[in-house]
Amino acid sequence: MVSTGELQQYLHGIHYPASKNDLMKTAQGNKAPKDVMDLIGRLPDQSYPSPVDVNKAVGRVD
């Protein structure tokens, strides 16, 4: 299971608001492991205004 802290580590450098696609690209660029990429892949396809909103979405997915 991926913690929100670990997820945010792989989203370092992202600019908000960010789309799900932006999250995927940033995590991939930061060499996120497969479990992190899978988690982002399960998030709703929407715009995320801040890291807090990403963490809230993660809480609803897991």
N, C-alpha and C positions, 0 to 999 in steps of 0.2 A: 504494500500500500504506500502511496506517495503522500507525504505530508505537504501542507500548503507552503511551509517554509522551503522545502526542497523544490517544489514547483516554482516558487518565486525566484529561487537561485538560477534556474534555467531560463527565466524570463528577464534576466538582467539586461538592461539597455533598451527595453521596449518603451515605446511612447504611447501614452493613453490619450484619448480613447483608442482601443485596439480591437480589431475583429478577431474572430476565431482563427482566421487564416494568418493574421499577424502573430498570434500566439504560437501557432505551429512553426512559422518561419523563424521566429526568434529562438524558440526552444531548439530547433534543429541546428541553427547557427551556433548555439551554445553547447552543442554536442550532448543534448539530453538523451538519457537512456530510453529504451523501448517502453518501459512502464510509464514514464512521464509523457511520452508522445501519445500513448494509448489513452491516457487520462484526458489530455487536451482534446483528442479526437472524439471523446464522449461528451464534451461540453456542448451546450446549445450554440447554434450558429447565430451569434448576435454580436453587438458592439458592447465592449466592456469599458466603462468609464474610468475604472481604477483597479489597482491590485485587489482591493477589498471586494469588488464585484466579482473578480475571477475566483477568489477564495470562497465566496458565498455560493457560486455556481458549482464549484468542486464539492462543497458540502451537500448539495442536492443530488449530485451524480453518484457519489460513493455510498 
